[in-house]
């Protein structure tokens, strides 16, 4: 069994690197990564105090963002709670975490 995820190691801005996605996982890279050009990228910033910001492409290719908070649940589940949302948190199952790559298990349809 892999060691539990260190919450402090997740703090930072993670941006979706959809070019690297596989059938099973979504790939996120730190904001400073040399991404190829894209019309827009989604991601999130996780702050050490538990606050967060979600961002992504919006209408007319203008970026949009929203406040949130985050926590680790069940050891490998990143839970993102959108501000003001009445729905359950977005649960992202962490497959692997390295300083330069975060792998999230894709949900099967």
C-alpha positions, -999 to 999 in steps of 0.1 A, spaced: 0 0 0 15 34 -10 22 59 17 -6 85 24 -5 117 3 12 146 21 -12 176 20 16 201 22 32 186 -10 0 192 -29 -1 230 -22 4 250 -54 -12 256 -87 -19 225 -108 -29 229 -145 -44 202 -167 -20 188 -193 -47 172 -214 -21 162 -241 -6 137 -216 -39 122 -204 -45 85 -208 -77 65 -209 -74 60 -171 -59 92 -158 -59 130 -161 -25 147 -159 -18 179 -141 14 198 -140 27 228 -120 18 262 -134 54 269 -145 55 238 -168 63 245 -204 28 236 -218 23 236 -256 -2 263 -269 -38 256 -261 -71 276 -262 -75 273 -225 -66 251 -196 -84 242 -164 -69 236 -131 -68 246 -94 -46 263 -69 -44 246 -35 -33 268 -6 -17 254 26 -46 270 46 -72 248 29 -85 276 6 -84 270 -31 -92 285 -65 -106 266 -95 -101 280 -130 -108 271 -166 -117 284 -200 -150 303 -202 -171 319 -228 -153 337 -256 -120 321 -245 -119 343 -214 -107 325 -183 -130 321 -153 -122 312 -117 -140 306 -85 -131 303 -49 -132 269 -31 -117 250 -3 -100 216 -3 -91 187 19 -78 152 17 -103 125 24 -96 88 27 -58 92 21 -58 96 -16 -90 115 -24 -86 152 -31 -119 169 -22 -126 203 -37 -156 222 -22 -168 250 -45 -177 282 -26 -215 284 -20 -221 250 -36 -249 229 -22 -237 198 -39 -211 173 -26 -174 181 -31 -157 172 -64 -137 141 -54 -105 135 -73 -88 102 -67 -50 107 -67 -32 79 -85 3 94 -81 19 126 -70 53 139 -78 66 175 -75 62 179 -113 32 157 -120 -2 149 -104 -22 120 -118 -59 119 -112 -80 87 -119 -107 94 -145 -142 84 -136 -156 57 -158 -189 65 -175 
